[in-house]
Amino acid sequence: MKTILTIATSLFFLTNISFAQDFGEFRLNGNDISLPIPEKSTVEGTVNLPEIKPTPMKEWTVMVFMNGKNSLESEAIGDLIEMGRVGSNSNVNIIVELGRIKEQKDNTSNDVCIGTNIFYIGKNYKISCGKRIIPAQKIASLPKVNMGDSREVSNFVLWAKKYFPARKYMLVIWDHGSGWEKGNPVIAKGISDDEETGNNISTPQLGEIVQKIGDIEVLSFDACLMQMAEVIYEIKDGKVKYLTASEEIEPGSGYPYDKILFQLVSNPSMEGNQLSKIIVDEYIKSTKIPTATHSAIDMSKASILIEKMNVFAKAATASKEKAVIKAAKDSAKKYGPYNTSKYGKLLHRDLKDFVNIVAKNSKDEKLNAAAKEISDFISIGQLLVENKANDIGSNGVAVNMDILSEDYAELKIAKETQFDEFITWLLKYNVIVPFSNQNGW
C-alpha cells in the first residue's frame, strides 16, 4: 500500500515518514540542498522518498540497496564503514538505502539508523549505528520498507538518479542470494531476504527492475550464487552494460568496498568494463575462502550465450548420448548442495566445465560442436570481462540442471529456449557410466 504524506503546517508535517533533518540543511561539497519535502513515489506501491535539490552532475553515482533485515545486519554496517574510508567526492556519489529491523536496535547507544534510512556516504560525516560509527549523512528516515519488494529497488534507483545525476551509474543489490530460485517466505529465496516482511526478490522480478531503471553501467550482486545463465538471461533486456556476481557462496563481508571505491574515485573517468574487472579482482584478493569465485559479464553478449545453449539443448536431446551427458552433469563443478524447504537439496553446476566434459566424452559431432561453441564463448574477450576463482572448474557462469519446477518454467530461459526441455530429458535418465573427466577427477 502506498504511504500517504500529509502536509499539516506552514513548513510540513509528515505522516508515516520522516526525513533526516538533524543536520539542518543538507550540504554536499559546499552546495546547499534544500530541506527534503514530500515527493510522490515514482513507482506505484512504494514509499515516498524526499524531494531535494539535485546535486551537480558527476562522473559516477554508486547506489547500494542494502538489505540488512536478516542475519547480515552486522556485515551491512561493516560495509558502510568500508565505503566511508573512501567516501563520496566531487566526481563520485555513494548513496545507500539500508534496512534494519527494530530487533537489531542497540539500546545502549544512540542508534539512529534503525529502520530504513538513506545515507550519503562521506568520510567526514559521523552517525551512530548500533555501537559503531558510520561515515554517513542521513538523507531520509523512511517508514517500514519491504526490502524484499522489487519495486522498492526501482523506486530507490530512480530517485537516486534524479537527485544525484551522473554520467555513469553502478547499482549494488546487497544481501543473501541463491540464484534463480524463488519463494516467499524467504526460507527459499532469490535475492534480498527481508525477514521482517517475509519477502524476497525473484529472478523474473530482477528483470522487471532493470526494465524500469534505465541505464546502469555496472550491476553487482553482492550476494551468494547469483552468476547464473538463468539470471543473466532474465536481465538481458534492460540497459545494464556489465554484471558482476559469484557462482559460489560469498562470505558475509562480501565486497571490499574501500579497495573498490578507492580505485573508482582515483580514476572516475573509467568505464564500466574496467570497474567490473576491479570488482572481480579485489573481491578475490580480499577473501581466503578456497571456493571463492567472481566474474564480470558483458551483458551485450548475453543473448548469444543463450542461443548457443539452445543449440546445445537441441543437439543433446536429439543425440544418443544420454548416459555421457548425465555423467558429465554429475561430475561437473558443483555449487552446493544447499538444503531448501521448497526444492530439497539444491545444486548449481559450472556451465563451461559441464560442456567441456561432454565434448571430451561424446562421439556425437553435432553435440560436440555445440558444446565447444559454449566453451569457447565463456571466455575473456567474449562473454567475460573477467573471471577469477580460488579453485579449478569455476569458469564464470553457473547453470541449473538438477531441478525442473513451476518456478523454473516462469524464467525467460524456459519460455524462450528448449533448455527446460533438455533438463526434463536429462532428469528422466538415471544411468551412471564410467568416463573421463577433463580435469582428471
C-alpha positions in Angstrom: 0.0 0.0 0.0 1.3 3.4 -0.9 2.5 5.6 2.0 0.4 8.7 2.3 2.1 12.0 3.0 0.2 14.9 4.6 1.3 18.5 4.8 -0.1 19.9 8.0 1.9 23.0 8.9 3.3 26.0 7.2 6.5 24.1 6.7 5.4 20.4 6.6 4.3 17.6 8.8 4.8 14.1 7.5 2.6 11.2 8.3 4.3 7.7 8.4 7.5 9.1 7.1 10.2 11.4 8.5 13.3 12.9 6.7 16.6 13.4 8.4 16.8 17.0 9.4 19.1 16.7 12.4 21.8 18.3 10.2 19.7 21.4 9.2 20.3 22.0 5.6 21.8 19.0 3.7 25.2 20.2 2.4 27.4 18.4 -0.1 30.7 19.7 -1.3 29.7 23.2 -0.3 26.4 23.1 -2.3 23.3 23.8 -0.3 20.4 21.4 -0.8 17.0 22.5 0.4 15.3 20.6 3.2 13.5 17.5 2.0 9.8 17.8 1.3 7.4 15.0 0.3 7.5 13.8 -3.3 5.1 11.3 -4.8 6.6 7.9 -5.3 7.9 7.2 -8.8 6.9 3.6 -8.5 3.4 2.6 -7.6 3.0 0.9 -4.3 6.3 2.1 -2.8 7.2 4.6 -0.1 7.6 8.2 -0.9 11.2 9.4 -1.0 12.4 13.0 -0.3 12.4 15.8 -2.8 15.7 17.6 -2.7 17.6 20.0 -4.9 19.5 17.9 -7.4 23.3 17.8 -7.0 25.6 18.8 -9.8 26.4 16.2 -12.5 29.2 13.9 -11.6 31.0 11.1 -13.3 29.6 8.2 -11.2 26.8 7.6 -8.8 27.1 4.4 -6.9 23.8 3.2 -5.5 23.6 0.4 -2.9 20.3 -1.3 -2.0 21.5 -2.8 1.3 19.0 -5.2 2.9 20.3 -5.8 6.5 16.9 -7.1 7.7 18.3 -10.5 8.3 21.4 -12.3 9.6 23.7 -10.0 7.7 22.9 -6.8 9.6 26.3 -6.6 11.3 28.1 -7.1 7.9 26.0 -4.3 6.4 27.3 -1.8 8.9 30.8 -3.1 8.4 30.5 -2.5 4.7 29.2 1.1 5.3 32.3 1.7 7.3 34.4 0.4 4.4 32.7 2.7 2.0 33.3 5.7 4.3 37.0 5.1 4.3 36.9 6.5 0.7 33.6 8.4 0.7 31.9 10.5 -2.0 33.9 13.3 -3.6 33.5 15.9 -6.4 33.4 13.1 -9.0 31.6 10.2 -7.3 28.4 10.0 -5.2 27.9 7.0 -2.9 24.2 6.5 -1.9 23.0 3.7 0.3 19.5 2.6 1.3 20.0 0.5 4.4 17.2 -1.6 6.1 17.4 -2.8 9.7 14.7 -4.2 11.8 13.8 -2.9 15.3 15.1 -6.0 17.0 18.5 -5.0 15.8 18.5 -1.7 17.6 21.2 -1.2 20.2 19.5 0.3 23.2 22.9 1.0 24.9 23.9 3.6 22.3 22.5 6.5 20.3 21.4 4.2 17.5 19.9 6.5 14.9 20.0 4.2 11.8 17.3 1.7 12.9 14.5 1.0 10.4 15.2 2.0 6.7 17.3 5.0 6.0 19.0 6.6 3.0 22.6 7.7 3.6 25.1 9.8 1.6 28.5 8.3 2.3 31.3 10.7 3.1 34.4 10.2 5.3 33.9 13.5 7.2 30.4 12.5 8.4 29.5 10.6 11.6 26.3 8.8 12.5 25.8 6.2 15.3 24.7 2.9 14.0 24.5 0.4 16.9 27.7 0.7 18.8 29.6 1.7 15.7 30.0 5.0 13.9 29.4 5.1 10.2 30.8 7.8 8.0 27.5 9.0 6.5 25.0 11.8 6.4 21.4 10.7 6.7 19.1 12.0 3.9 15.9 10.3 4.9 14.3 8.1 7.6 11.6 6.0 5.9 8.6 4.1 7.2 8.7 0.3 7.2 10.1 -0.6 3.7 9.6 -4.0 2.3 13.1 -4.6 1.0 12.0 -7.9 -0.5 9.9 -5.9 -2.9 11.5 -5.4 -6.3 9.5 -2.1 -6.7 11.4 -0.6 -3.8 14.7 -1.2 -5.6 13.3 0.6 -8.7 12.0 3.4 -6.6 15.3 3.9 -4.9 17.3 3.9 -8.1 15.0 6.2 -10.0 15.1 8.7 -7.0 18.9 8.5 -6.8 19.4 9.1 -10.5 17.1 12.1 -10.3 18.8 13.9 -7.4 22.3 12.6 -7.8 22.8 12.6 -11.6 25.9 11.1 -13.1 27.3 10.1 -16.5 27.5 6.5 -15.3 25.7 4.5 -12.6 26.6 1.5 -10.6 23.9 -0.4 -8.7 24.7 -3.0 -6.0 22.0 -5.3 -4.7 23.4 -6.4 -1.4 22.1 -9.3 0.7 21.6 -13.1 0.7 21.1 -14.7 -2.7 20.6 -18.1 -4.2 20.4 -17.7 -8.0 17.3 -18.5 -10.0 15.3 -20.0 -7.1 12.3 -18.0 -5.8 9.8 -18.3 -3.0 8.2 -16.5 -0.1 8.7 -16.8 2.8 12.4 -16.2 2.5 13.5 -19.7 3.5 13.5 -20.5 -0.2 14.9 -17.4 -1.8 16.1 -15.4 -4.9 17.8 -12.3 -3.5 17.2 -9.7 -0.9 15.6 -11.5 2.0 13.5 -9.3 4.2 12.9 -11.3 7.4 10.6 -8.6 8.7 8.1 -8.9 5.9 8.9 -12.5 4.8 9.6 -11.4 1.2 12.4 -11.5 -1.3 13.1 -10.6 -4.9 12.7 -13.4 -7.6 14.7 -13.7 -10.8 11.8 -12.5 -13.0 11.4 -9.5 -10.7 15.1 -8.7 -11.3 14.1 -8.5 -15.0 11.4 -6.1 -14.1 13.8 -3.9 -12.1 16.3 -3.4 -15.0 13.4 -2.7 -17.4 12.3 0.2 -15.2 15.5 1.9 -14.1 17.2 2.7 -17.4 21.0 2.9 -18.0 23.2 1.1 -15.5 26.9 0.8 -16.3 27.6 -1.9 -13.7 25.1 -4.1 -11.9 26.6 -6.0 -9.0 25.1 -8.7 -6.9 27.0 -8.7 -3.6 25.2 -11.9 -2.7 25.7 -15.7 -3.0 25.2 -17.8 -6.1 23.8 -15.1 -8.5 26.1 -15.6 -11.5 23.9 -18.0 -13.4 22.8 -18.2 -17.0 19.2 -18.0 -15.9 19.8 -14.7 -14.1 21.9 -13.3 -16.9 19.2 -14.0 -19.5 16.5 -12.6 -17.3 18.1 -9.2 -17.1 19.4 -9.0 -20.7 16.6 -6.7 -21.9 17.5 -4.0 -19.5 20.1 -1.3 -20.1 22.8 -3.0 -17.9 26.2 -3.0 -19.6 28.2 -5.2 -17.2 27.2 -7.7 -14.5 29.4 -8.9 -11.6 28.4 -11.8 -9.3 29.6 -15.1 -7.8 28.8 -18.6 -8.9 29.6 -19.8 -5.4 28.5 -18.6 -1.9 30.1 -15.4 -0.6 31.4 -14.6 2.9 29.2 -12.3 4.9 31.7 -9.5 4.5 31.1 -9.5 0.7 32.9 -6.9 -1.4 35.9 -5.0 -0.1 34.3 -1.6 -0.8 37.2 0.5 0.4 39.5 -1.2 -2.1 37.0 -1.0 -5.0 35.8 2.6 -4.4 39.4 3.9 -3.8 40.2 3.0 -7.4 37.0 4.5 -8.7 37.4 7.9 -7.0 41.1 7.9 -8.0 40.1 7.4 -11.7 36.5 8.4 -12.1 36.8 8.6 -15.9 37.0 4.7 -16.0 34.3 2.9 -17.9 32.2 0.0 -16.6 34.3 -2.8 -18.0 37.3 -1.5 -16.1 35.3 -1.1 -12.9 33.7 -4.6 -13.2 37.2 -6.1 -13.6 38.4 -4.2 -10.5 35.4 -5.6 -8.5 36.3 -9.2 -9.5 40.0 -8.8 -8.8 39.6 -7.0 -5.4 36.9 -9.4 -4.2 39.1 -12.5 -4.9 42.1 -10.8 -3.3 40.1 -10.0 -0.2 38.9 -13.5 0.6 40.7 -16.6 1.8 37.7 -18.8 1.1 39.1 -21.7 -1.0 36.0 -21.9 -3.1 35.5 -18.2 -3.8 34.5 -17.2 -7.4 33.6 -14.0 -9.1 33.1 -13.0 -12.7 32.2 -10.0 -14.8 29.8 -10.4 -17.8 29.5 -8.2 -20.9 25.7 -8.0 -21.0 25.7 -7.2 -24.7 26.7 -10.8 -25.3 24.0 -12.4 -23.0 21.6 -13.3 -25.8 24.4 -15.1 -27.7 25.2 -17.3 -24.8 21.6 -18.4 -24.5 21.4 -19.0 -28.3 24.3 -21.3 -28.0 22.8 -23.1 -25.0 19.6 -23.6 -27.0 21.6 -25.2 -29.9 23.3 -27.5 -27.4 19.9 -28.4 -25.8 18.5 -29.4 -29.2 21.6 -31.4 -30.1 21.7 -33.2 -26.8 18.0 -34.3 -26.9 18.5 -35.5 -30.5 21.6 -37.5 -29.6 22.2 -41.0 -28.3 24.5 -39.7 -25.6 22.2 -39.5 -22.6 24.5 -41.5 -20.4 27.5 -39.4 -21.2 25.6 -36.1 -20.7 24.2 -37.3 -17.4 27.6 -38.4 -16.2 29.1 -35.1 -17.3 26.4 -33.2 -15.3 27.1 -35.2 -12.2 30.8 -34.7 -12.5 30.9 -31.0 -13.4 32.0 -28.4 -10.9 29.1 -28.0 -8.4 28.0 -25.3 -6.0 26.1 -26.9 -3.2 24.3 -29.0 -2.1 22.2 -26.4 -0.2 19.1 -27.6 1.7 15.9 -25.7 0.9 12.4 -26.4 2.1 11.0 -25.8 -1.3 13.3 -27.7 -3.6 15.1 -30.1 -1.3 18.8 -30.3 -1.9 19.9 -27.7 -4.5 22.9 -27.8 -6.8 24.2 -25.4 -9.4 26.8 -26.5 -12.0 29.5 -24.7 -13.8 28.4 -24.5 -17.4 31.7 -24.5 -19.2 33.1 -27.3 -17.0 30.0 -29.4 -18.0 30.2 -28.8 -21.7 34.0 -29.5 -21.7 33.3 -32.9 -20.2 30.6 -33.6 -22.7 32.8 -32.7 -25.6 35.7 -34.9 -24.3 33.5 -38.0 -24.0 30.7 -37.7 -26.6 31.0 -39.3 -30.0 28.2 -37.1 -31.5 29.7 -34.5 -33.8 26.8 -32.0 -33.6 26.7 -32.3 -29.8 30.5 -31.8 -29.6 30.4 -28.8 -31.8 27.6 -27.2 -29.8 29.5 -27.9 -26.6 32.7 -26.4 -28.0 30.7 -23.3 -29.1 29.6 -22.6 -25.5 33.0 -23.4 -24.0 34.8 -21.0 -26.4 32.3 -18.3 -25.8 32.6 -18.4 -22.0 36.0 -16.7 -22.1 37.6 -13.4 -21.5 37.1 -11.1 -24.5 33.9 -12.9 -25.4 31.2 -13.2 -22.8 33.5 -12.5 -19.9 35.3 -9.3 -18.9 37.0 -11.1 -16.1 36.8 -14.3 -14.1 38.7 -15.3 -11.0 38.4 -18.3 -8.8 40.4 -19.9 -5.9 39.9 -23.4 -7.2 39.7 -25.1 -10.6 36.5 -25.7 -12.5 34.8 -22.3 -11.9 34.7 -20.6 -15.3 32.3 -17.7 -14.7 28.8 -18.9 -15.3 26.7 -21.5 -13.4 23.5 -23.2 -14.6 20.7 -25.3 -13.2 20.5 -28.9 -14.5 19.2 -30.6 -11.4 15.7 -29.3 -10.8 12.7 -28.6 -13.0 9.8 -26.8 -11.3 6.9 -24.5 -11.9 9.2 -21.7 -10.8 11.8 -22.6 -13.4 9.1 -22.5 -16.0 8.5 -18.8 -15.3 12.0 -17.9 -16.4 12.8 -16.5 -19.8 15.3 -19.2 -20.5 12.4 -21.8 -20.1 9.9 -19.7 -22.1 12.2 -18.8 -25.0 14.5 -21.8 -25.4 14.5 -25.5 -25.2 16.8 -25.7 -22.2 14.0 -26.7 -19.9 13.1 -29.5 -22.2 16.7 -30.5 -22.1 16.6 -30.6 -18.2 13.4 -32.7 -18.4 15.0 -35.1 -20.8 18.2 -35.3 -18.7 16.4 -35.9 -15.3 14.4 -38.8 -16.7 17.6 -40.7 -17.3 19.4 -42.1 -14.3 22.2 -44.3 -15.5 25.8 -43.7 -14.5 28.5 -44.8 -16.8 32.3 -44.5 -16.4 34.0 -41.8 -18.5 37.0 -39.5 -18.4 36.7 -36.0 -16.7 38.9 -33.4 -18.4 40.3 -32.4 -15.0 41.2 -36.0 -14.2 38.8 -36.3 -11.3 
